[in-house]
Amino acid sequence: MVQIDASGGVGASDASADVPLDSCTTIHQRATIVERPMDIIIVIDNSGSMSGEIAQVRARINEDLAGILDASGIDYRVIMFTNYGLSSLEVCVRAPLGPGDCLAADAGGTINNPPHFFHYDQDVQSTDSLCLLLSRWNMPDVQARAPWSSYLRVGSFKTFVEITDDGVSCRTPGGVQLTDTTGEPAAQQAIRAFDAELRSLSRDQFGPPGKRTYQWFSIVGLPPHVPPTEPWNPSEPLQSTLCSGAVTPGLAYQLLSNETGALRWPVCQNDDFGAMFRAIATSVVEKARLACEWALPPPPPGKVYDATKLSLTFTNGSGSESSLPRVDSGSGCGDGWFLDNNKAPRLLSLCPATCEAIRADANASMDIVVPCESIIDPPQ
């Protein structure tokens, strides 16, 4: 049989998650649960209508985002993807999250504040943010600083925060035209193409097919919720009307939020972003603490795993072992664990209730067991 280390969440299984199995090679590694690091990428539109929103980011990001993250003790970093500067359409983040007081122009080398804050200096206009994220992946910023990809960590969960009053209309590096201005079908096509190219940049960073390792919050041009103090939840439909002053409702961004289980807010409520940032921070902390999903090692070429033959053994702090049940999917998941794809599994996840219970046992461990007979030809 093969035992796979389950430490550290997706992408953190050391070599066992990346090296194909040769028949029945045995890998002996202890399985543990740890909090996963969180990388937060904030993408801000620098076009002429965004001064109010940018002012709110500068005003609220320390107290209502970084303050909560610091208090939680999780391992986080914030990557700002927007124009750096001191004008009303540029962003400079003050200390303690940022590096200084933002009272003078950057003199070189002070735009970042490791280990928690990094700024990728890039002009983002009304409709091009998705394509810029793709095209600038391994490119230095306008100040010749490191690519934004260099600030991300393998094994971290990614949280994107999009802030814009417009939609999507741009061409990807792969030559695909993205647009969401003609309705939901076009928006669906846009996010499918974006998601495919994003994962092609790095499966380790953004997840394999069938399992995203990122979520996408949207502060965009949709109308206020009823009541207006509440965000739009992932279970609620896309909103095709506008809040006052917005250009488009940002359908593609809304779809990314719904599909990744994240919240949406009207960008026009730019008198106070505090509640939005607090909700995002709370979600990030919860994601960090529910790091109960792990990559399986690739099977031999041309083979897949038989899901019915895989098992997960839990050993509690007292040394008692038990076999956790497999459920068909994460939908309505009660107790046990599930796979990302039952026909060709690559990721194993605990049900939330099981994850919480196991995390409460500081000395618990687990073994993901892959017996030889689980390695099969793909089903016809």
C-alpha positions, 0 to 999 in steps of 0.5 A: 500500500501507499501512505501519503502525508496529509500535512499542510493542506493542498500542495503541501504534501512534499514530494508525495503530491508531485511524484507519480507512483511506480506501481506500489511504492510505499511512502511512509509519512505522518499525517497531521493537520496544520493551519494553511497560509493565506495569500490575499490579492487585492485588485483595484481599478485605477480609472477616473471614477474610482477615487472614493473607493480607493480612499476607502481602501486606504482608510479601512485596510489596516483596522478592518482587514489587517487588524483582524488577521493579525489578531487571529495569529494566522500566517497571511500576506496581502498582495496589492495589485494596483497603481502605487502612489499618492494621488486620489487614483493611486494606492499607498498603504500606510503602516502598520500593514504598509511600510511607512506613512505615505506622506512622501513618494516612494524613494525605492525599496520601501513599497513592500513590508515583508512578511505581510505586505507586498505591492505590485505596481500596475495600472489597472483600468476599467475592464482589464484586470483579469487579463492583467493578472494573467499577462503580468504573472511572471513580469516585473512591475512598472518599478522593475520589482518582482513579478506578482507571482513571486509573492504567492506561496505554494500551499497557501489558499488564495483570496482575490478581492476585486474592486471596480465599478465596471465589467470585463472586456479584454484579451487574454495572453492565450488569445481569448476575448473575455467580456461580460457586458452582453449577459450571463452566457458571455460572463460564463464563457469569460470566467471559464477561459480565465480560470483555465488560463489561471490554473495553467500558470500554476496548478500548485497555486490555483488548484488542479482540474475540479478543485479551485484553491482560491476564492473571489470576493467582488466589490462591484457595480451590482445593486444593494442587498435587501437589507443594504447592510448585508452582502449578496451571498453565493446562493443568491442569483446574479444581479444584472442591474446597477448601483448608482454610479456604476458602469456595469454590474460586473457579472463575471466577477459575480460569477467567480464569487458565487462559484468560489463561495465568496460574498459580493457588495456594491462598489457604490457603498463607498462611504465605508468599506469597513464591514466588507473588509471585516467580512473578508478577514473573517472568511480568510481566518476561517479558511486558514483554520479549516485546512482539511484538504490534501493532494493525492500523488499522481497515479502511474501514467495512464492510470487512475485511482478507484475511489472505492478502494481509498481509505482514511484512518484517523488516530486520536490523541489517545492512540485509538484508530478509526476508519472515516467514511467516504461520502459521494461529494461535499454537497450536504457533507455530514461526517467523513471525507470526499474526493474532488472527482470520484472517477479520477480523484486527485484531492481528498477533503474532510467534511467541515464537521469532521475537520472541526472535530479532528482539529480539536484534537491537538495530537491527532493524526491521519493516514490516507491509504492507497492500496495496490488494487486501487490503481486501475485503468480509466473507466470506459 
